[in-house]
């Protein structure tokens, strides 16, 4: 079996990359779900009405 050894610099870069991925998913999940709902609904709602906190008549 091959033994993979990583340098400290590589470990640090991987740690930063994983942390960046976690932050991206954390702050991007809800906007992604809203985007999917907006693009997949028929008829497509107006973007202002979709994001407005006021009720639509």
C-alpha positions as CSV (number, residue, x, y, z in Angstrom):
1,X,0.0,0.0,0.0
2,X,1.3,3.4,-0.9
3,X,1.9,5.8,2.0
4,X,0.9,9.4,1.1
5,X,2.7,12.0,3.2
6,X,1.8,15.6,2.9
7,X,4.0,18.5,3.7
8,X,2.8,21.0,6.3
9,X,2.3,23.6,3.5
10,X,0.0,21.2,1.6
11,X,-2.0,20.4,4.8
12,X,-2.4,24.1,5.5
13,X,-3.6,24.7,1.9
14,X,-6.1,21.9,2.1
15,X,-7.4,23.1,5.5
16,X,-7.9,26.6,4.0
17,X,-9.6,25.1,0.9
18,X,-12.0,23.0,3.0
19,X,-12.8,26.1,5.2
20,X,-13.5,28.2,2.2
21,X,-15.8,25.5,0.9
22,X,-17.7,25.3,4.2
23,X,-18.2,29.1,4.2
24,X,-19.3,29.1,0.6
25,X,-21.9,26.4,1.2
26,X,-23.0,28.0,4.4
27,X,-23.8,31.4,2.9
28,X,-24.8,30.2,-0.6
29,X,-27.3,27.5,0.2
30,X,-30.4,29.6,0.7
31,X,-29.8,31.9,-2.3
32,X,-29.3,28.8,-4.4
33,X,-32.6,27.3,-3.3
34,X,-34.4,30.6,-4.0
35,X,-32.7,30.7,-7.4
36,X,-33.9,27.2,-8.2
37,X,-37.4,28.0,-7.1
38,X,-37.4,31.1,-9.2
39,X,-36.1,29.4,-12.4
40,X,-38.2,26.2,-12.1
41,X,-41.6,27.8,-11.3
42,X,-44.2,28.4,-14.0
43,X,-45.1,31.2,-14.5
44,X,-41.8,32.7,-13.4
45,X,-42.5,35.4,-10.7
46,X,-41.1,38.9,-10.9
47,X,-37.8,39.0,-9.0
48,X,-38.9,42.0,-7.0
49,X,-42.1,40.3,-5.9
50,X,-40.1,37.2,-5.0
51,X,-37.7,39.1,-2.7
52,X,-40.1,41.7,-1.4
53,X,-41.1,41.3,2.3
54,X,-44.4,42.9,1.5
55,X,-47.4,40.7,0.7
56,X,-48.5,40.6,-2.9
57,X,-52.1,41.5,-3.7
